[in-house]
């Protein structure tokens, strides 16, 4: 019974950035329990000190809360397995691109494209060179959010030249569609399009490429993580439980392909009445906080639902450019700062 209790407690400790726990990952070794005291080993394969300390701190916390007063943890360093010649090579990087950040959501309608556009604009205002790739095949929104109505030029070698707007490089399937016909593609065509937009676009030398993904965990996401090694992913949600279940699925997908989740953005978090200043929790409250705690990742921002963001999007400008001194624009700039700090770590 004590062993079952210990296992249950330790399964509450998630590996930072992943939805799986340290027991499932095989980190816990040699567990012994006697009269309120517990000894165990933690087998690390990572050398990142911040990851180690987070895991050790979380283990001690859950054990103390479980009633164990004396806790002795031995650190076991696992040998690093040398790469074998027949092992598959890691996915390549996009030539010239330093960091690739995927902005994802479990379901549609949570404002993911708005977050992606404003994050990119805020990173540019910090002085970084930035590109945005709209990979939402069936509902490309970059032409609207950035006010672009031109077609990319094809250069020598059949390379597409990104559209330049607001001093950023932009690419979207929406730039190539000439009418309002629906996109009806099977998985193989979607995968080919993703590959072409990654490697057949002349991105040049940029610091951050922001990838606006379609909702869910479909062909685009799977092709993307197979084609390139992402720096990290940001998951956008709204506060209600219905959206959070889909967040869990998205986070699980990234964990399975070893892409770290940098954090959660809770969009439409609240609404402040412009007339009386009353704060309303229209879509429930606390959902983003719960999910960030479950995944052991930071809650990067709580973006309000307001008219300014809507007007900026319809005008073809991110809010960070449209109303740079607004409260929400300040939140997006803070989000960008947090992202750069996480990437530098």
SVG drawing of the C-alpha trace seen along z (x, -y; Angstrom):
<svg xmlns="http://www.w3.org/2000/svg" viewBox="-21 -55 50 57">
<polyline fill="none" stroke="black" stroke-width="0.4" points="0.0,0.0 2.8,-2.4 4.5,-1.7 1.2,-2.4 0.9,-5.7 4.4,-6.7 3.9,-5.9 0.6,-7.9 2.4,-10.9 5.4,-10.8 3.1,-10.6 1.9,-14.1 5.4,-15.4 5.4,-16.3 8.7,-16.6 9.0,-20.4 7.5,-21.2 5.8,-17.8 2.5,-16.3 4.1,-13.0 5.3,-12.4 8.7,-11.5 7.6,-7.9 6.5,-7.3 9.8,-8.8 11.6,-6.2 13.4,-8.8 12.5,-7.3 14.8,-4.6 15.3,-2.5 12.3,-3.8 12.3,-2.8 9.9,-3.8 10.3,-3.3 8.3,-5.0 7.5,-8.3 10.8,-8.5 11.4,-7.9 14.6,-7.4 14.7,-7.4 17.0,-8.0 16.4,-10.3 18.0,-9.3 18.8,-12.3 19.7,-12.3 19.6,-16.1 22.4,-18.3 20.2,-21.4 20.4,-22.6 17.1,-24.5 15.3,-21.3 16.9,-19.2 16.1,-21.7 12.5,-22.0 12.0,-18.2 13.8,-17.8 11.8,-20.6 8.5,-19.2 9.3,-15.7 10.1,-17.0 6.9,-19.1 4.5,-16.3 6.2,-13.9 5.9,-16.4 2.3,-17.1 1.8,-13.3 3.0,-13.1 6.7,-12.2 8.9,-14.3 12.3,-12.8 13.2,-12.7 16.5,-11.6 17.0,-12.0 20.0,-10.6 20.9,-12.1 21.8,-9.4 23.5,-10.6 22.5,-8.4 25.2,-7.8 24.7,-9.7 24.1,-7.3 26.4,-8.0 24.6,-8.4 24.6,-5.3 25.4,-5.6 22.1,-4.0 20.0,-6.3 17.8,-8.8 19.3,-12.3 17.5,-15.1 15.2,-17.3 17.1,-20.2 16.7,-23.9 15.4,-26.3 18.4,-28.0 19.0,-31.4 16.3,-31.1 17.6,-31.1 14.4,-30.3 11.1,-28.8 8.2,-29.4 4.9,-27.5 1.7,-29.3 -0.9,-26.5 -4.4,-25.9 -6.4,-22.9 -9.6,-24.3 -10.5,-27.2 -11.9,-30.6 -9.5,-31.3 -7.6,-34.1 -4.5,-32.2 -3.7,-34.2 -4.2,-37.5 -1.7,-36.3 0.8,-35.2 0.6,-38.5 1.0,-40.6 3.8,-38.4 5.7,-38.8 5.1,-42.6 6.3,-42.9 9.4,-40.9 10.2,-43.2 9.8,-46.3 12.4,-44.7 14.8,-44.9 14.7,-41.3 14.3,-40.4 11.0,-38.5 9.0,-36.4 5.4,-35.0 4.4,-31.9 0.6,-31.2 0.2,-27.4 -3.6,-27.4 -4.3,-25.8 -8.1,-25.8 -8.5,-29.2 -5.5,-31.5 -5.9,-34.7 -2.6,-36.5 -3.9,-38.5 -6.5,-40.0 -4.5,-40.5 -1.7,-42.2 -3.7,-43.9 -1.9,-42.2 -3.5,-42.1 -0.5,-41.2 1.0,-38.0 4.5,-36.9 7.1,-36.9 8.9,-33.8 12.7,-34.2 15.5,-32.3 15.4,-28.6 11.6,-28.7 12.0,-30.4 9.1,-32.4 10.0,-35.9 8.0,-36.7 5.8,-39.8 7.3,-42.6 5.0,-44.5 5.7,-46.4 9.3,-45.4 8.5,-41.7 8.6,-38.9 5.2,-37.3 4.0,-34.2 0.6,-32.5 -1.4,-30.3 -3.9,-33.1 -1.5,-35.3 -1.6,-32.7 -5.4,-32.2 -7.0,-34.3 -10.7,-33.7 -12.9,-32.6 -12.9,-28.9 -12.5,-26.5 -9.2,-24.6 -10.0,-20.9 -6.7,-19.0 -5.8,-15.6 -3.1,-15.0 -0.3,-14.4 -0.9,-17.8 -1.0,-19.6 2.3,-18.0 3.9,-19.1 2.7,-22.6 4.1,-22.8 7.5,-21.6 7.5,-24.1 6.7,-27.0 9.5,-26.0 12.3,-25.4 11.2,-27.0 10.7,-30.5 13.6,-32.9 13.4,-33.7 16.9,-35.2 18.6,-35.7 15.9,-36.2 16.0,-35.8 12.4,-34.5 10.0,-32.8 6.5,-32.7 4.4,-29.8 0.7,-30.3 -0.7,-26.7 -4.2,-25.5 -6.2,-24.4 -5.9,-20.8 -3.3,-18.1 -3.7,-17.3 -1.5,-16.9 0.1,-20.3 1.3,-19.9 2.6,-16.3 4.4,-17.3 5.9,-20.4 7.5,-18.5 8.9,-15.9 10.4,-18.6 12.1,-20.9 13.3,-21.0 11.1,-23.7 12.6,-25.9 9.3,-25.7 5.5,-26.0 3.1,-28.5 -0.4,-27.2 -3.3,-29.7 -6.5,-29.0 -9.6,-30.6 -10.5,-30.1 -13.3,-27.7 -13.0,-23.9 -14.1,-23.0 -11.0,-24.7 -8.7,-23.3 -9.4,-19.7 -8.2,-20.5 -5.1,-22.2 -4.2,-19.0 -4.3,-17.1 -2.1,-19.7 0.4,-19.7 0.6,-15.9 1.4,-16.0 4.3,-18.4 5.6,-16.3 5.6,-13.2 7.8,-14.9 10.2,-16.4 9.1,-20.0 9.1,-22.0 6.0,-24.0 7.2,-27.4 4.0,-28.4 0.3,-29.1 -1.5,-32.3 -5.0,-32.8 -6.8,-34.9 -10.2,-36.6 -9.4,-36.2 -11.7,-39.0 -13.6,-42.0 -13.5,-45.5 -16.6,-47.7 -15.3,-50.9 -18.2,-52.9 -18.1,-51.8 -14.8,-49.8 -16.5,-46.7 -14.4,-43.5 -16.4,-40.6 -15.2,-37.0 -17.2,-36.2 -15.6,-32.8 -15.2,-31.5 -11.9,-32.1 -8.6,-30.4 -8.4,-27.9 -5.0,-29.1 -3.6,-29.0 -4.8,-25.4 -3.3,-24.2 0.1,-26.0 0.3,-24.4 -0.6,-21.0 2.1,-21.2 4.7,-22.9 5.1,-25.8 4.5,-29.5 1.2,-31.3 2.8,-33.9 -0.1,-36.3 -3.8,-36.9 -5.1,-38.9 -8.4,-40.7 -11.4,-40.6 -11.7,-44.2 -12.8,-46.3 -9.3,-47.7 -7.9,-44.3 -10.9,-43.7 -10.5,-47.0 -6.8,-46.5 -7.3,-43.1 -10.0,-44.5 -7.7,-47.4 -5.0,-45.0 -2.6,-46.0 -1.5,-44.1 -2.6,-46.0 1.1,-46.5 1.4,-48.7 -2.2,-50.1 -2.4,-51.3 1.1,-50.7 0.4,-52.5 -2.8,-50.5 -2.9,-48.2 -3.3,-45.1 -0.4,-46.1 1.8,-46.4 0.7,-42.8 1.8,-41.6 5.2,-43.3 5.6,-41.6 4.7,-38.3 7.5,-38.8 10.0,-39.6 9.1,-36.5 9.4,-34.4 12.9,-35.8 14.0,-35.1 12.8,-31.5 14.5,-31.0 17.8,-32.3 17.6,-29.8"/>
</svg>
